[in-house]
Amino acid sequence: MSNSLARFSRSLLVACSMASPALAEDSLLGGETIPDQTIRYLTFPSRDGDRPIVVAGRLQMPAERRGPIPAVIVMHGTPGVSLRGVYYGNALNRAGVAIFEIDQWGARGLSGGPDGRPKSVGETMADVYGAVDRLAAMPEIDPRRIGILGFSWGGVVAMLAATSDYDRRFAAPQRPRLAAAMAFYPVCWAYNRVPGYAFADLLPIPVRIVTGDKDDYDDGAEPCRRLVDSLSQDERARVDLVVYPGAAHAFDGFSPPSAHPDPFGHRGKGGAVTIAVDPAARLAAREEVVRFFSATLAP
């Protein structure tokens, strides 16, 4: 096993150990039957600045499939690979969609957390396009129907991947483009204010932003609403916002409640960011994910 795959496997093991057996049984599976799946661990070339790196990922596909199927690239948040990939992946597999969850931190020898992540999201954007290339080369995947789903840091990745700026930087002339983007709690206050985080000149693809009105990065959902309202009329027609009342940052996770200091918290003022699970919002969000990608990645 390569170093990248070994790190990914360790990350997934840690993520699974963070949830108690009762929590995993009641909330992750919910009494549902796990769909028949084919799971493969893959690597692909990317880069960290000018440094070439090898990124590992977990491809989870429905075992029964007819012809090439759509796929969703899953991008994790600051803590690293988590149970979200399995939670959303099982539901998407049931709907006939593959997922490819990649480990951005392991590829860079990072441990995750506010002190164990890259300095900027831009340093990890090349991973998206390496993942698109890897999936597009597979006969099981339809290269015209590849989406991206990101959480927190990964949500920022998904937002930027929906812009023409990053597409021009990384997309080769013959490279398949992303077909849809969905970003969970993606720190809306920072766009078009912090250099390198422009959310403008968007690709002609549907984008859905999901957040809670108790998110401590944005001190509520208002920055996300203002961001959507600031878009041109044409772009607003492709971007929508879903807000879950009472939901905090990472409301769809599986870890116990906690608070972590983050310099990006509270609209850039810094401070403690509360992480709290909301099972009802998490279930609704999973249904939203399936609806969104079933519609946007339809044949």
N, C-alpha and C positions, 0 to 999 in steps of 0.2 A: 504494500500500500504506500502510495506517495505521501510525502509530508503534508501536502495540502489536504488530501483525503483523510489522513489520520487526525489532523486538527479539526476538520469538519465533524468527524465521528465523535471526538471528545466534546465538541460544542453541543452536539445534539444530545449526548448522554447527560451533560450538565443541565441542559434545558429540561429534559424529562424528569430529572431528579428533583427539580425545584417545585414540582407539583406533588401534593400528597396523593396516595392511591385513591382516596375517596374523591378528591377534587378531580383527578383525571377521569375516574369512572363516571361521576355525575355530570361534569361540565364538558369534558372533552368529547366523550362518546355519547352522553345523553341517552343511553339505552339503545343507540342506533347500531346497526350492523355496519362494520367497516367494509367499504366496497372492495371487491377483488382488485388488487393493484399489482403493478410491476414497478419495482424500485431499482434504480441504478444510481451509482455515484460516478460523476463525471468531472473532468477538469477541462479548463480552457485557458488560453493565454490572455493576459491583460497587461496593464502597466500601472505603476504607482509613480506619477510624474514621468521621468525618463527611465525609470527602473522597470524592466520587464518582470512580471510575476505570474504565478500560476494560481488560478482560483478554482476551488472545488465547489461542487454543488450536488444536491440531492434531487434527482428527477423522479417524480411520482406520477405514474400514469394509470388510468383505468386499464385493467387486464383485457377486457373485451372492447375492441374498437374496430371500426370499419374505415379504412383509409386514413389519411393524415388527419390529425386532430389539432385543435387549438391548444395553446400553452400560455401559462402566466408565470413570469419571472417574479419571485418573491424576494424582497429586500428587507433585511432585518433592521432593528433599531440599535440604539447605543449599547444595550446589554449584550447583543449578539444573537445568534441563532436561538429561537425559542419555540415553544409549543404552538405558536400561531401557525407556523407552516403546516403542521399536521392537522390542526383544527380546520383551517380554511381549505387545505389540500384535499382532505377527505370529502368535503362538500363539493368542491369543484370536480374531483374525480367522478363523483356520483352524477354530475351533470355532463360528463364526457370531456372535461378539460384537464390537461396535464398541468403540473406545477414544477418549477425548477427553482428551488430555494438555494441561494448561494451564500457562502460564508466569506464576507468581505474582510472580517477581522483576522481570521485564521491565515488568510493569504498574506497578510502583512505582519504576522507575528504579534498581533495586538490582543489584549485581554478583554477589551470592552469596558464600558463605563465611561463617565466623563473624562477620566484621565487615561483611558486606554483605547481611544479612538483617534482617527486622523484629525488634523487641525481644521480641515474644511471638507465639505461634501464633494467639492469639485475633484478632490484627489481620488475619489472612488467612482466617478462617473464612467470611466473607461470599462468598468466591469459590466455595465449594462449592455454595451455593444458587443463585448466578447461573448456574453451569454446569448444574445440574439444570434450571433454567428453560429454558436455551437448548436443551438436548437434548430436553426434553419437548415443545417447540414444533415439533419436526421430525417430519414424517410417517414418516420412515424408522426412527425410534426408538420403542420401546414405553415410554411414561412410567412404567409400573408395574414395569419391570425395569431400573433404573439402580443400579449399584453404585459403590463407591469403592475405589481401590487406592492406598495411599500408602507412601512410602519415607522413613524417618528423620523429618525435619520433616513431610513429607507423611503419614507413618505416624501422627504425633500428630494431624494434621488428621483422618485417617480415624477414629481412636479417639474424638475429641471429637464428630465428626459422628454417631456412633452413640449419643449421649446425648440424652435428652429436653431437657436444658437448652439446648443450642445449637439444637435443632430448634424449640423454642418461641421463641427469639430471632429466628430468621431465616426460618422456614417460614411462608409465607402460608397462609390457611385452605384454599385450593384447590390448593396446590402439591403435586405428587407427592413422596412421601417416598423416601428411599434404601431399597433393598431388601436390601443386603448391604454389609459393610465388611471390608476386609482390610488389615492394617497390618504393614509390615515394619520390624523393629528400631525400635520407637516409643518408646524411652527410658522403660521401664516404672517406674523408681523414682520418677518425678515425680508420678504420678497420685495424687490424694487427699492430696497433701502440699503441692504448690505451688498457690497461689491461681489459679483459672481453669483448672485442669487436673483437674477432677473426672471420674472415670470411674465413674459411678453413675447410677441411674435410667435404665437403657438402653432404647433403642427395641426393639420386638419384632422384631429382625432378627438374622440370623446374623453373628457377628464372628469373624474368625480372626486371631490374632497370630502372626507369624513372626519368629524371631530366632536368633542363634547363641550358643553357650555361651562364646564368647570376646569378646563385645561389650563394649567399654571404657566405653560409657555406663552400663551396668548392672553392670559387672564380673561378667558371667556372665548366666545366664538366670533365676536365682533371683527377682529382683524381678518378672519377668513371671509366674512360677508363683505367687508370693504374691498378686499382683494378681488373677489369675483365682480363686484360692482364697478371696479376700475377698468375692467377689460372693455375692449371695443364691442360693439353690438354683435358682430360676427363671432367673436371669440366667446362671448357670454352664452351664445346659443349652444356651444359645445362643452361648457364647463358648468357643473352644478355642485351644490353643497348640501350635505346631509349633516344635521346637528342633533346629537342625542342629549336631551335635557338631563342635567345632573351628572353627566359622565365626565370623569377626569382623564388625564393623560394615560394612555395605555389601558383604557377601560376594558379592552378585550383580551387582556393577558390572563395568566394563571398563577402569578406570584402573590404572596401576602401583601397587604398594604404597606407602603414605605414612602419615604421622602428623601430625595437626593439633591444636593446642591448642583446647580448647573449655570454657567455664565450666560446661557441663552434663555434662561427662564425669565418669566415676568416681563416679556417684551424687551428683552435685552438688558434689563437692569440686574439680572442675576438673582440667585436665591434658591430656596428649596422648591422642588417640583414634586407634587404628590402623585404617587402611582397608586391607583385604586381600581379594583376589578368591579365591573357592573355586569353580572350574568345576563340580565335581560337585554341590555344594550349589546352585549357580545353576541347573543343569539340573533338579534335583529341585524347586526352588522354582517354576520355570516350569510344570512339570507340576502342582504343587499349586495354582497360580493358576488354571489351566484347569479342574481338577477342581472347585474351590470355586465359581467363577462359573458354570460349566456347570450345577451343581446348584442353586445359590441363585437364579439368574436364569432358570431353566427356565420355560416357559410355565405 
